[in-house]
Amino acid sequence: MNGTIQAPTIEYALLSPMLIVFGAAIIGVLVEAFAPRYLRKSIHVPLTLLALVGAFITTILTALNGLPDKAAAMGAVAVDGPSLFIWGIILVLAFISVLLINDDEQFVAQASAVPGSTDEEEAVRSGFAQTEVYPLALFAVGGMLLFPASNDLLVMFVALEVMSLPLYLLCGLARRRRLLSQEASVKYFLLGAFSSAFFLYGMALVYGYAGSIELKAIADSLSTVTGQDTLLYIGTAMLGVGLLFKIGAAPFQAWKPDVYQGAPTAITALMASTVLVAAFGALLRVFWVALGGLEWNWQPVMWGVAILTMIVGAVLAITQTDIKRMLAYSSVAHGGFLLTGVIAIGTFAQNTQALSAILFYLAAYGFTTVGAFAVVTMVRDAGGEAGHLSRWAGLGKRSPVLAAIFAFFLLAFAGIPLTSGFFGKYAVFAAAVSGGALPLVIVGVVSSAIAAFFYVRVIVLMFFSEPAADGPTIATPTLGTSAVVALAAAATVVLGIFPQPVLDLADQAASALFIR
Amino acid sequence: MPWLSILMAVPVLGAVGVSLTKSDKLAKQLALAVSLVVLALTGVMAAQFNPSSATRFQFAEVYDWIPRFGVHYGVGVDGIALVLIALSAVLVPIVILASWHDADGTGAAAPPKRSVKTYFALLLVLEAMMIGVFAATDVFLFYVFFEAMLIPMYFMIGSYGGAQRSYAAVKFLLYSLFGGLLMLVAVIALYVIADKGTFMFPELVGVIQDPNTQKWLFLGFFIAFAVKAPLWPFHTWLPDAAAQAPAGAAVLLVGVLDKVGTYGMLRFCLELFPDAAKFFTPLVIVLSVVGIVYGAIVAIGQTDIKRLIAYTSISHFGFIALGVFAMTAHGGAGATLYMVNHGFSTGALFLIAGFLIYRRGSSQIADYGGVQKVAPLLAGTFLIAGLSGLSLPGLSSFVSEFMVLLGTYERYAVPAIIATSGVILAAIYILWMYQRTMTGPTAESVKGFTDLNIRERWVVAPLIAVIIALGFFPKPVLDVINPAVDQTLSNVHVDQFTPAVADKKGAGQ
């Protein structure tokens, strides 16, 4: 010991997307503190969008500069192909979700006012707005960027919390049906806190086994440490619980419908698309990088989870009468389809195929999801969005273009050819078949068929039923909302007809798998 | 010249044009014009087709579509695909002309006015997909068309059909989707197991050797096709869908879409999995024969004209599947010819029944009677179409049914004999329906009927002409079909059965 401490090296260029997003979020907080109320929104919106664009551009530049061969920030953050691809998806999806958030009708005037109180009326009358939404969303996006890129469990846990805490808050900010929204927020927070605790405990146990929280060290320890298997198994299971909770895999899916329904729809769009992407990135990193050598042990459990998730998602969706709850269960089912890809681990070639399939699926699904929720925000009753499915009857006659686009999104969810959803599903199932998971794929197509039933039911309602006399009105979309719908529809078409460029990108991203 | 791509592009562009037109009338005229252009192009292409050519798939085009999955945009036709494309191209303009008022909200049943443009645009999109599905030489491309073509048909039934339309549309879609998804598993597994890195059909023939693998893959494909065709016991969606669909859509549904099922059996099930096909032949033959007899008996009991015609089709699909799986030259050629003939004669039946229903507003047989006296042309053409349906010699279906029975008898005598009873039952259901609706005292509600108008005559005349022409002189079509069927059977490696008496194949020649 000579008393000098080596300063840690930080690769600022590699981390710049995250730094930009977090930096903009902090500036956003300062704006909240110092800018006058009437100026805030006009500062926040460009700031947020610029930050996301800037982060996206730096992500691309990083990718063009060639991938680093070792993890950044002293091995804490792995900026590799999958990370960059996932960042790209998250940033684009976040960008279009922010366009959707930029709609005052969605959010409560003053979150602290008790629902139905005079305070609330006062806040509405004086035109208050919770502009904290923007910095909160940026913090969440920053967490999402870090989550799938973290190369040790502690960073991953921090990222998980940075991602989740703003989302818990955002869920409670719906302007209409505020009690439902606050209930969703509390539910999400409580269950989320539980799952984080599971994750943390699992981390502790794995540390007890491996003596390290670095993914690489854990992977190495699998072959060297003996006699501590119980610690490892319980730890693995608990890490799995924490991650599967975020994905909404059965049996940890209970929060999804409530939260999706209660949250302001723009936030639901953000969550439904980006959180799934980030969580799958993290899941893959933990199970493939750290616990890849343990595949014989976790694969059977994952089989069960995948089967349960697909079936629970598809079957429970049938019984739903609220459009957002239905989409929530549909997202559960899609999580199950994606899990079939996670299981398809094997040789190197097999892994890259499965990984690129998952990446493509996430991109395809994310766009369609944002688009679908954007349409949901536009169908309104006197008391807010017309959530109940019966209110959607005859929408095809009232507003054919909107209904046709929504029907198209539903067909993409159902995986009909010539939509992006089909190729996503195909890619994942093909990877699973070549990975030897044929029975899983059969369960997958059977639940796809079940799922098709409820997607089709909505189409039947919209197009083949007579409109109700006092049906919902279609809000004239703001520029942002129409842009979101148009972008999502375009992505769904293009990925459904010419998926090759994006497949190539995903292939490239997956070609070297994860760095350790 | 990329004939097949042009054939698909023209209706798609036409559909876009139709949906952009300002007036309903213009939309109809444009749709008709586009479909006639497609027909003309098909005619020119068919004239250049060389049946005796050594290249199996002619007018072939192969481009990479998704290299990552080994998927090509691969199209090309042999004789079997060509006649089915021709069938589609002929039927679509006829259907468009026949459906002139389907979406108008006119007619005795006073259906609500619906979007005319959408209806005709959907028809044209469907035409492009029908051509695509028969032309695809890439298994994946075939699957894409196979599934995607459900969507326009779903909307045609669901938006423009009868009272129970949404139930029928959903049932149709879910049955077909379920079958299709099982096929998707088989398609994926085929790709993975073949390990060729391509989905091109010619390169996949004969690759799967393991008998057990063949059996599972065969089942994946076969169930999808059996639902589509439909074979007994997968048929229950058809009567609902056909009865609720507008008459024009019903023609395309039963006349062309369902043929994709039998076409798929002949092209994919037999050639890709020959050993499994032979293994499952007894099962398929039993299903076919049960379907023939069951469909016919149930048809006799129907009280709804369109349902009745739908059940007769189930019986006829039994014959087609029987011919396909007999794996003889006569059987295969007969089955292919049957697909074409059935399209025309059932198409004529549905369309004329549609005219009848348009006048009266009911599809119940009991609501009619004595139509012949007030509308002799309508009744007469209905009778001719019906007689073709029951395989009267001299009308087209006879040739094909005879060939199927002959081809089956060569290998499986007992099933062929049982299947023959379908011919007799056919006489009962057709003639009894004719008797109840057209003959006898003119019912009160039928008194005001007008006979076929000019438009309707233009619809019926080509169909009747084709039915009679193919009944007397099927040789041109058989000349196109026979080499393709021989090629198929040689890939299946069946020993050709050479009957002692007949020295030339093609009974209708």
Interface residues (C-beta under 8 A of the other chain):
Chain A: P400 L411 A414 I416 P417 L418 F422 F423 Y426 A427 F429 A430 V433 S434 L438 V441 I442 V445 V446 S448 A449 A452 F453 V456 R457 I459 V460 F463 F464 S465 P499 Q500 L503 D504 D507
Chain B: W65 I66 P67 R68 F69 S115 Y143 V144 F145 E147 A148 L150 I151 Y154 F155 G158 S159 R165 S166 A169 V170 L173 L174 L177 F178 L181 L182 L184 V185 I188 A189 Y191 V192
